[in-house]
Amino acid sequence: MRHLYRSDNTVKKLSNSEIKARLIFVVGITLSFVFGISMLGILYGVLFVVQPLQPSPTDEAFLSILAPAFMALLGLLGGVLASNGLRDRQDKEKGNTDD
């Protein structure tokens, strides 16, 4: 974090684009982490936990809820990252700067 401090030990004020970049990074990492841990949990449950031949109605309901939840999470992650790139490109084309 050496770039945040000036030689007189005062904190440098971040520009809007730097704040936006850090926010997108944190949101992207958090959503990726949640998605990855969830997928590992489901894979562990499918591969290493003994399953009965006939799944219970509760398990079927749980799995039917998980599919749309993961699709929404994956869509949200893709949307956040894609919209960030599109918005930056539009700002460059217009010649606008946040600094």
C-alpha positions in Angstrom: 0.0 0.0 0.0 3.0 2.3 -0.5 1.2 4.1 -3.3 -1.5 5.4 -1.0 0.9 7.4 1.1 2.8 10.5 0.2 6.3 11.3 1.4 4.9 13.4 4.2 2.8 10.3 5.5 -0.5 11.7 4.4 -3.0 9.5 2.7 -3.6 10.0 -1.0 -7.2 10.6 -2.0 -8.4 7.9 -4.5 -10.0 9.0 -7.7 -13.5 7.8 -8.7 -12.1 5.3 -11.2 -9.7 3.8 -8.6 -12.6 3.4 -6.1 -14.8 1.9 -8.8 -12.0 -0.6 -9.8 -11.5 -1.7 -6.2 -15.2 -2.1 -5.6 -15.6 -4.2 -8.8 -12.6 -6.3 -7.8 -14.0 -7.0 -4.3 -17.5 -7.8 -5.6 -16.0 -10.1 -8.3 -13.7 -11.9 -5.8 -16.6 -12.3 -3.3 -19.1 -13.7 -5.8 -16.4 -16.0 -7.3 -15.5 -17.3 -3.8 -19.2 -18.0 -2.9 -19.8 -19.7 -6.3 -16.6 -21.8 -5.9 -17.3 -22.9 -2.3 -20.9 -23.8 -3.2 -19.8 -25.9 -6.2 -17.2 -27.7 -4.1 -19.8 -28.4 -1.5 -22.2 -29.9 -4.0 -19.5 -31.9 -5.7 -18.4 -33.3 -2.3 -22.0 -34.2 -1.4 -22.4 -36.0 -4.8 -19.1 -37.8 -4.9 -18.3 -38.7 -1.3 -21.5 -38.9 0.7 -23.4 -42.1 0.5 -26.8 -41.5 -1.2 -29.9 -43.6 -1.0 -31.3 -45.1 -4.2 -34.5 -43.0 -3.9 -33.9 -39.4 -2.9 -36.2 -37.9 -0.3 -38.7 -35.2 -1.3 -36.7 -32.7 0.8 -33.5 -33.4 -1.1 -35.3 -33.0 -4.4 -36.7 -29.7 -3.4 -33.3 -28.5 -2.2 -31.7 -29.4 -5.5 -34.4 -27.8 -7.5 -33.8 -24.6 -5.6 -30.1 -24.7 -6.0 -30.1 -24.7 -9.8 -31.7 -21.3 -10.3 -29.7 -19.9 -7.4 -26.4 -20.9 -9.0 -27.6 -19.6 -12.4 -28.5 -16.2 -10.8 -25.1 -16.1 -9.0 -23.2 -16.9 -12.2 -25.3 -14.4 -14.2 -24.7 -11.7 -11.5 -21.0 -12.3 -11.6 -20.8 -12.1 -15.4 -23.1 -9.1 -15.5 -21.0 -7.1 -13.0 -17.7 -7.9 -14.7 -19.1 -7.3 -18.3 -21.0 -4.1 -17.4 -17.8 -2.7 -15.9 -15.9 -3.3 -19.2 -18.7 -1.8 -21.3 -19.0 1.3 -19.1 -15.3 1.9 -19.2 -15.3 1.6 -23.0 -18.2 4.1 -23.3 -16.4 6.6 -21.1 -13.2 6.4 -23.2 -15.2 7.0 -26.4 -16.9 10.0 -25.0 -13.6 11.4 -23.7 -14.9 11.6 -20.1 -12.4 11.2 -17.3 -13.1 10.8 -13.6 -9.8 12.1 -12.4 
